Amino acid sequence: MRIAPSGEQFEIVSGEQRATIVEVGGGIREYAVAGRPVLDPYPLEAICDGAHGAPLIPWPNRLADGRYRFDGVDHQVALTEPEKHNAIHGFLRWRSWRAVERAPDRVVMGTRLYPLDGYPFALDIRVAYELSDTGLTVSTTAVNIGERACPYAAGQHPYLSPGSGPIDDCTLEIPAGTRIVTDAERQLPTGREHVGGTQFDFRNARRLGEERLDFAFTDLTRDEDGHAVIRLSAPDGACAELWVDEHHPIVEIYTGDTLAPSRRRRGLGVEPMTCAPNAFQSGEGLVRLEPEQSLTTRWGARLA
C-alpha cells in the first residue's frame, strides 16, 4: 500500500462541502464546496509545501535567532529558517497527529508536545475541524499539562483559493488598519504603519494584481460576532472568505511568491495569529499558560 507523504487522510463531508485533514502536521489539505476549492489544496502525492493548512504551535511566524527569555531563564531552540537565522512556525508541522474524535462532518486531531531543548514545557493540543451550514470551523485548544507556566501562541497557515488561475485577477479585502513593517533580510518586525495612503490598504476591496505581500496586519475591524473577515473574490464570481475570532488580533497575508514556480500565487496565504511576529521576544500577544490552564481559539472559512 502506498503511503501519502502527509500520512493518513481524514475526510469530512457535509452536503456539498468536503474537507481532508492529514496525519502529518494535523493540518487541512483541502476544503471545497461543490468541487470548487475554498482553500488552495496540495496534491495527495506531494509533501506539504509552504506550510499549507498546518497548525503553527507554540508560536506562528518567526523567532529571531531562536532565542527568548521566559521567567528569567534564557532558552535556545533550533533554527528552522537557517538562511535568515530564525526559528519559524513552532514544532508541530512534521509530527504525526492522531484522530481522537471522528464523525461524518467532524474530526478532532490531537498530539502532545513533550518538553524539549529550548522549550521545556508540556502541552496537549487538539484541533477540531467541523463542517456546518456556516462553512468550515477550526477550533484549537491547548492545555498546559506541565508543572509550571509556559509561553504559548498559535496560528494556522491556510491559503484562500482563487479557483482556477492565479490570485492576480482576484480582488482582495483585508479589514486591517495597520501593517507590521519588517526588514527585507530576515522579515522581523521593525515598526508599524497605518495603511491609509499606502499600497497595503485593502480595507476597500481592490484588485490584487502583481502586489507581493508577506506581512502581518492588525487593528482589525470586526463584525457583531467579533469576527474579522478577509475576502478573496475571483473572476468566476465566487468569494472565498476566512474569518478569525477575537483571540486572533493579527493575520499574516502571503501571496506565495517564494513557493516553487508551479505553485506560486495559486493561493493567498491568510494566517490567523494570536500574537505578533517574534512575540517570544517582544511579548506582544504572547499568552502565559499556567498549569492546567487551557485556551481555545477559532477561525473558519466559507464560500460566499
Beta strands, then each sheet from edge to edge (+ up, - down):
strand 1: 9-14
strand 2: 17-22
strand 3: 28-33
strand 4: 36-39
strand 5: 55-56
strand 6: 62-64
strand 7: 67-70
strand 8: 73-76
strand 9: 86-88
strand 10: 98-103
strand 11: 106-113
strand 12: 123-132
strand 13: 135-144
strand 14: 150-152
strand 15: 155-156
strand 16: 159-160
strand 17: 171-173
strand 18: 176-182
strand 19: 189-194
strand 20: 206-207
strand 21: 214-220
strand 22: 228-233
strand 23: 239-244
strand 24: 250-254
strand 25: 268-273
strand 26: 287-289
strand 27: 294-303
sheet 1: 1+ 2- 3+ 4-
sheet 2: 5+ 15-
sheet 3: 6+ 9-
sheet 4: 7+ 8-
sheet 5: 10+ 11- 12+ 13- 27+ 23- 22+ 17- 20+
sheet 6: 14+ 26-
sheet 7: 16+ 25- 24+ 21- 18+ 19-
end
